[in-house]
Amino acid sequence: MQSDNPKQYLLIDEKPVLVHTLLKLQRSSLIDDILLVVPENDIFSVRENIERQYRLTKIRNVIAGGKERQDSVSNGLAYAGNEYDIVVIHDGVRPFVTEDMLARSIEAALRFGAAVAGIPSKDTVKEVDCNGGILRTLDRETIWLAQTPQVFRRQVIQDAYARAAADDYRGTDDASLVERLGITVRMVMGSYTNIKITTPEDLVWAEAFLKDAAVHDLPPAGYKENDDS
């Protein structure tokens, strides 16, 4: 990001990216509590400069993360224990999640046990070898790009993380751990605007998107999308 500041703390419209994301969850009628997982050295500043400053009353606790994302989610699950029936896992740098997306993901998880927001690939996808040689062209009709939220029945995601720990398995997302249990994870339509802010270009796009929403007097990421059909 060409900045010493971690991407979740970079500013969009004078607020940290993380705050935009947390405000969406704070305002959602579907979210009861937020367990916020951050680097251990950030806990005090996040509590003071984010939780208290923006009155994020749904934050139940700010928890120390781990070396990698999987370790951080594991810490969050351990803290949550058996209190919740449904667990919603969401990236702090995806500030354009919508209420509709949350609703459909939670509904699918209640029905099927596990659900992930995602979008169909617009581009042709190639499988390549370590030297950059194309091995084959994948069928674009079956390729979806996973996003968050990723939503699970509590026991499903706890079992998946326990199995991964026992096998010393590292997955690329939470759904991949559940898939190893032989459970089919349901894909739910996300949004092409539900980007993960990881590059300077993403930050520029996010600024423009918020400004455009303000000009048209719209909610920053919209609260209504097309259904899955």
N, C-alpha and C positions, 0 to 999 in steps of 0.2 A: 504493500500500500504506500511505499515511500514515506513512511512516518514511523516514529518511535512509539507512537500510541497504538495499542492493540485496536484492531478494526471495530470491535464492539463499542469502543469509546469514542470513535471518530464522530464528528458532528454532522447531522443533517438538519437543516432548518433550526440551527442553534440548540439542538438536543442530541445527546449521544444516540447512536444507532440502537443500542440496547434499550434505551428508554422508550423509543418508538415501539419496539417489540413488546416490552412489558406493559405499556399503556394499552395495547390491543388486548392483552390477556386480562389486565385489570378491569377493563370495561366489558369483558365478555360475560354474559349470563351463564355460560357453560363451564367456566373455570371457577372452582371453589378456592383453591390454594395454589401458591406458586412456591416451588423449591428452586431457588436460584443458585446454580453452581458456577463458581468463578475461581480463578487462580487464588491460592491461599493468601498471597500478599495483597490481593485486591479487596479482601472482605471488608475491612474497616472503611475504606473510601467508598465502596459500593453502598454500604449501609448509610453512610452520611450523605453522599453526593447524589445518590440515585434513589434508594428506597425512601429516605426521609424527605429529601428535597421535593420529590415528585409525588409524595403521599401514596405510595404503592402499598396499600393496606393488605392486599392479598398475599404479599410475600410472607410466607410462614417462617422461612429461615434462609440465610445466605450460607452456602455450604462450600467447603474447600473442594476444588476439583482435583483431578489426577494428572498424570503425565500425558495421557491421550484422551480423546473424547470418550472412548469406551470406559475408561477408568472413572471419568467424571460422572457419566450416567450411572455407573455402578454405585458410586458414592451417594448419589441422589436417591436411588432405589433403596439402598440400605437405610437411609434416614427415614424414608417414607414408611418402611415396614409394611404392615398389612392393613393400613388404615383406609386405603382408597380402592375402589372397585375398578376404576379406569385410570390409566396413566397416560398423559399426553406429553410427549417429548418433542421439544421445539428448539430450533437453533436461535440463539440470541441475535444473530445477524440476519434474520429473515423478518424485517419489520412490516412486510406487506401481507401477512397472513390475514384472512378475513373471518368474520363470524360464520359465514356460510361454509367455508372450508372446514372450520373446526366442527361445525354441526354434522356435516356429512361424514367426516373422519370418525367422530365419536360414535355416530349411529352405526357405521360399518363395523367398528370394533366391538360394539355391543352384540351385533349379529354374528360376526365371524371370529371374534377373538383378537384380530390384528388387522390394522389398516394403515396405509401410507398414502399421503398426498403425492401426486406426481403428474407429469405432463408427457404427452406423446412427443417423441423426437421429431423435430422438423427437418433434421439433416440426415443424410445418408451416413450410416455408422460402419466403420471398418474395424475389423480385428487385425492387429499388426503384431509382428514378432519383435524381439528386442533390438533388431537392427532397423526397424521402421518399414520392413517389407510387409505388404498387405497379404494376410492369410486368407481372408474371405470377407464378403460383404454381408452384413447381418440384415435380416428382414425388418425394415423400418416399421412395418405395420405392427410388429410385436415389441418394439423397443420403447420403453417409457423411462423418463428421467425422474428418479426419486427425489422428493423434497421432504420438508417437515411442514406440518406436524406428522409424527408417527405415533399412532395411538394403539394401546393394547389393554386387554384385560390384565389386571395386576399379576395374577398367577402365571399367565403366559409369559410375560416379559421377565418376571423373576426366575422362572424355570430356564428361560433362554440364557440369561446372564449367568446362572449357576452352571449350566452345561458348558458355556464358553470358558468360564474360569477353570472348570475341572479339566477341560481339554487344552487349555492354554491357547485358545483360538481368538484371533483378532479379526473382527469384521469391519466392513466399511460403513455400515449403518446398523441401527437397531433391528430393522426387519431381517437383515441377513442372519442374525443370531436366531431369530424365531424360525426362519426357514429351515435351519439345521435340525429343528425338532420334528420336521415333517408336517408342520402346520402351514396351510396356505394363507399367505398374507393378501388381503384385499387391497387393490389399487383404487384410489379415489381421485377424481379429477382435481388437480391443484389449480395453479394459475401461472401463466408465463410472466406475470408481474411479481410473483412470489419469489423474488431472487434472493440468493445468498450473497451478501455483500463481502466480496473478497478481493476486489481489484479497484484501482482508482477509477476505472470506467464505470464500475458498478455504482460507486459513490456519486459520480456525475449524473448517471441515469436516475438514481434515487432522488437527488435534489430536484431534477427537472420534473419527475413524476409528481412530487409533492407540490411544486409550484403550479403545475397544470391542474391538479385537483383543487388547489385553493382558488385559482382563477375561475373555475367552473363551479365553485361552491359545493364540491363533492367531498365525501369522507376520503381521507388520504389513500386508502387502498380499496375502497368500495366495500360495501357490506352485502352485496348481492351479486352472485355469479349465475351463469347458466347451470342447469342441472347436469347430471351425468349422461343424459341421453344425447 
